[in-house]
Amino acid sequence: MGIVPALTVASWKRNQGRPGSVVAIAHREELIRQLRDDLAECGVQAGVIAPWERRTNHIVQVASIQTLVASGQLPPGDVVLWDECHHAVADSYIEVHNEFSRRGAFHIGLTATPERSDGTGLIQIYKTLIVAAQRRQLIKKGYLVPTEVLSPKRVLVDGVADVPVKLWERHARGTRTVVFARTVESARQIHGEFAARGWSTGYVDGEMDPKVRAAIIRRFIEGKILVMVNCRILTEGFNLPSIETVVLALPVGHASLYLQMVGRAGRTAPGKTKALCLDLVGNWKMHGLPDENRSFHLKGRAIGLDEKGKVMRRCRRCSRMWRTSVSKTCPYCQHSGGQRARRTRYLSEKLSKASKKTLDTARQSYFDYLCDHARNMGHDQSWIAQKFQRRFGVSCSGMRRTPK
């Protein structure tokens, strides 16, 4: 089943000593097949409830949530495991959850990121949250490898640091890589640039035929493709330990998605000592370094840096940030919903190793600039605090102007 930093648990009804049936539920074909294979590796044979499989009488079943909703028939389940359970507050999930609960089932939700992009908390489904381990603990115990981040010195709001293949060849040439792009058009653009340089490159997005997409992903798993470019397909649940590098060629609006993306390279593999994240926008300055300790909650914005406070919501059009737990409308550009497809601009920005020291230096430098500008323009401290919060997603309380 894999190792997860966060585990959420709902109400329990005991089975009075009798053996119980188990249902594991996922929302994508890739995750369902992966769950079945992981169970088999542990010596547990499971049936699959999905359109592409015949039903069996195994005591353990791996089920597609879409199939359960469409059929209206639920298998026996004394224990129900919900993979990527941050999806669990969707209406279709709640219907299935409630029906299992009426039968007395015990629910276990599994996720590394118990936060949703719309700010809806999981408290309406789950009652208790158990943080199984922090990422640093998993690294220390050998379950994950440390992740190094290379990033531009400033947060980029209207493009990425440079041509991704150019930076990849400079810093991560020849490594197994997943590239995350902002739009389908941008992903195709990046795929073409890698292919034009002679690298074995694949490309997948949500608009593809599922069979074609599965075949391309299979080639990547088999090692026939070195670089896989995608638009929001491999963000969660995709387990390929040999991935060494993640390229973020997009601004990431919330911590959950950021951690899911960066986490694709964090698994251990023979000969692998570290993972590399080429953050071409500077997302880590809003969401922290991947290996930092975090606090997890069941309400609203559920992931925060222990020492840095809450993250802010980021507009997918204008990239500005604001504090909210529910609203999907940007107060600056009034954008709501999807994003306009456009080609990605490539900027001439050098990458440097990310560290707390460079982040502290960047914050202090920007704070000094705001103080000087506020004095010249007659702005008060609240203006400084607002500008600083918008840039870094944390408060500047306690900071002092560097003496000249």
N, C-alpha and C positions, 0 to 999 in steps of 0.2 A: 504493500500500500504506500510505501514511501515514508519519509520523515517530514513532519509538518511542524512549523513553529507555533501554530495556534490550533486549539481544538475546542469546539463549542459543544455543550451537552445540554439536552432538554430533559423533560420529565421521564422518569423510569417507572415501569410497571413490571414487577418480577414475574418470572415464568414458573414459580413453584417447583423448581428442581427439574423440570423436563427440558430436553434438548430443544433449542429454538431455531427457527429458520431466519435467515439473514438476507436482506435485500440491499444491494449497493446501487445507488442512483447517480447517474452522470448525464450531462446535457449534450455531449458531442461524441461522434463515432470514435474519434481517436482516443478519447478518454475511456470509453467503454471497453474497447479492445485492450487498452493498457491495464485497466483494472483487472480484467479477466486473466491477462498474462501474469500480472504481479501475484494474483492469488494462486495461480498454478505453480509459480516458483516457490511459493510457501507450502505447497502440497495440498492446496484446497481446490478441488474441481468445482467450477461454477457454471451454471447455465447463463444464457444471454437472452434477455427480452428486448428484441429489436427487430426491425423489418427484415434484416438480412440473415437472421438465424432462426432455426426451428426451436420451439419450446421444449424444454426438458424438465425432469422432476428433481433436479438437484436441490438440496436443502439451502444452498447459497445461489442467489441469482444476481446478475449484474444487469440493470435495467436502464433503458433510455427513458428520460422523463417525458419526452414527447410521445413515446409509444404508450406509456401508462395513461397519459391524459387522453389520447385519441381513442384508446380501447375502452376506457372506463372500467377496466378490470385490473385489480391489484393482486399480486401473488401473496401467499402467506408471508408475514414478516413480523417476527418478534423483536428483531433489532433491525433498524434502518440506518444505513450509512449514507450520508449525503456528501458526495465529492464536490469540491469547490462550492461550499455551502453559502458563500456570500451571495449566490443567486437565489437563496431560499425564500426571500420575501416577495418574489414575483407571484402573481396570482395563480398561475398553473401549479407552481411548487406548493403553495399554501393549501390548495385543494387536496393534493395527494398527501401532504403532511397531516392534514386534519383527519383524513379518512384512516390512515394508519394509526393515528392517535386514538381514534374511536375504538379501534381494535385492541388497544392496550400496548402499542409498540413503544420501544425505547429508541429515541432518536440520537444519533451522534453525527455532528457536522464536522467536516474536515476542510480546513483552508489554511493557507499560509498568510492570507490577507483578508481579515474579516471586515472589510470596508467596501462600500459601493460608491460608484462615481456620482450617484444622485444624492448621496448623503443620508439615505435611509438606513437606520440602524437595524441590527439583527435581534434586538431585544424583544421584538414582538413574536419571535419564533423560539429563541433560545434563552434559557434562564441563567446559565452559568458558563463562563469562559475560562478555559484552562490553557495557559501558555506553557506548552510542553518544554520549550527551550528557546533561548535567544540564539540568533545566528552566530554570535561569537562562541557560544558554548558548543554548537554543532561543528564549528571549524576546529575548535580545540580537541574535540573527541574524534575528529577525522571523518565526519559525515559530509562535510562541505569543505571547499577550498576558499581561501581569502580572495576577494575581488579587488583588483586595482582599477582605478578610474582615471582616464585621460580626458581632459575637458578644456574648452576655451576658458580664458580668465574671466570672462563676463558672461552673463546670461544673454543668449541671443533670442530675439523675439520675432525676427522676420526672415530667418534662414538658418542654415547650418554652417559649421565652421569651415568646411571646404568639401570638395568632391569626395564622397565616402570611400571610393575605391583607392583614391590617392592617399588618404590618411591610413586606410587599412594596410596598404602595401608598405607604408612607412613604419607602422607600429605593430602590425599583427599579420604580416604576410604568411600565407600558407596554413593558417589556423582554421579549424572548424568553426564556422561563424554563422550567427543569425543576425540579420539586419531588419530592424523595425522602421517602417516608413510611415509618413503621416497620412497619405492618401493612396488610393490605387494607382493614380497617375504617377505619383512620386515613386512608388515602389517599382513600377515598370521602367521608369527612367533609371533608377539605380541598378536594377537588374541588367539593363542594357549596357550600362557603363562597365560593370564587372565582366560581362560576357565579351565586350569589345576588347578587353585587355587579356583575353584568353583564359580566364578562370572558369572552372566548372561551376555554374551558377543555376540555381532553381528559383522559382517564383510562385507564390500562392497567395490567394485572397479569397474573401467570402463569396465572391460572385462566380467562382469556378464551379464546374460540375464536381460533386463530392468524390466521385471515382477518380477523376483526373487529379484532383488535389491529393487524394490518398496515395496515388501512384508516385507523385512527385516527392511527397514526404517520405515514402518508403525508400526511394532512391537516396535521399539525404541520410536516412538512418543507416542504410547499407554502405555509405561512404562513397557513393558514385557522384555525389554533389558535395562540393566543399563549402560553398556560400549559399545560404538560403535567405532570400529576400521575401518579406511578407508584410501584409497590411492587416494587423490585428487578428491573426490566426494562431500564432504560436505563443500567445501571451500567457496562457495558463495551462497547467497540466501536461505540457509536452515534456517528456522525460528522455533526454539523450545526453548521458553523462560526458560523452566525448566532446561536446561543444566547449570551446575554449574562449571564444570572443563573442560579445554582444555589441552591436552598433546601434545606438539610439539616434536616428536621423529625424527626430521629431520632438516637439515639446510634449511632456507628459503631465497631464493635468492634476493627477492625484497620486498619493503614495502607494495605493494598492496596485495600480497598473505599473507604476515604476518598479516596485519590488518584484512583481511577476515577470516583467521583461528582463531585468538584470539577473534574476534567479535562474534563467535558462542556462547560464554558464557556470553556476556554482557547484554542481555535483562533482563528486570525485570520480576519477578514472585512472587507469594505470599510467604512470609517468606524468600525471598532471599535478602541478604544485600550486597553481593559482589560476584565476580567471581574469579576463580583461574586459572592461567596459569602455568603449569609445563613445563618450557622451558628447555628441557634436553640437548640443544646444546649451548644456550646463544645467540639466535637470537636478543633479545632485545638490546644487546650492539651495533648491527649494525643499527637497525631500531627504537630504542627508546622504552620507556615504552608505553603500549597501550593507556593510558589516556593522554599523552602529546598533546599539541596543535601542529597542522601541517599546512603547507602551501600547497595549491593545485594549479595546473596549467594545461593548455591544451597542453603544448609542452613537448615532450621528457619525461624525468624522472619527473613525475608530482606530486609526493608526497615528501615533505621534512619536517624535524623537523624545526620549526620556528627558534630555537636558535642554531641548530647544523649543518646546511647546508645540502647538498645533500647526498644521500646514494650511495653506489657503487654497481656495478654488481658483482654477486657471481657465480663462476663456480660450476655446479652441480656435477662435478667429483672430482676435487681437492680442492674445497671450497675456493680457492683464490679469491680475489676481484680486480676489475679493473674498471676504469672510461670509460663508453661508453654509447651511446644512441641508437646505431643501431646494432653493431657487435654482433653476437651470438657465435663467436669463442674465446675461452679462449687463451690469449697470452702466458700463461705459459705451459699448457698441450695440447693446440690445440684442445680441446674437442669441438664438435659442435653437437647440436641435443639432442637426448635422453640420458639416463644414463644406465650404466651397472647394471643389477640386482645383488644384493649381500646381504648377511645377515648382520644385524646391529651388530656392536661390542658394548658391554656394558662395560663401564668404571666405576671405583669406585670413583665417584665424589659426594660430599655432595651438597645439595641445600640450598641456603640462600635467604632471601627476597631481591628482587631487589628494588633499590632506586637510586635517582640521586647521593646521597652521595657515595654509593658503586661504581657507575660508575665513578664518578670523581676520587675516590681513585684508581680504577683499571687503569684509563688513566694516572694518575700521576705516579703510580708505573712503568708502562710500559715505559713512557717517560723518567723517571730516568734511567731505565735499558738501553734504547737506547743511552742516552747521555754517560753513562759509556762505553758501548761497542764501540760506535763511536770513543771515545777518545783513547781507547786501540788499535783499529784496523785502525785508521787513516781515518775514514769516515767523510764526511762533513755534514752540516746541511740538505742538500737535501736528503741524505740517511735516516736521522732520520725522516724527514717529510714523505718520501715515505713509510717507514715501519709503521709509526703510522697511516697514512691514510689507508693503506691496512688492518690493524687490526681493526680499529674502524669506518672507513668510513667517518671521519671528519678530518679537518685540526688541526694540533697542533700549529698553529700560535698563539702567545701570551703566550704560556706555558713557565715556567721557571723551571730549575732543582731545586729540593728540597735541601736546604742547608744541608750539613752534620754537 
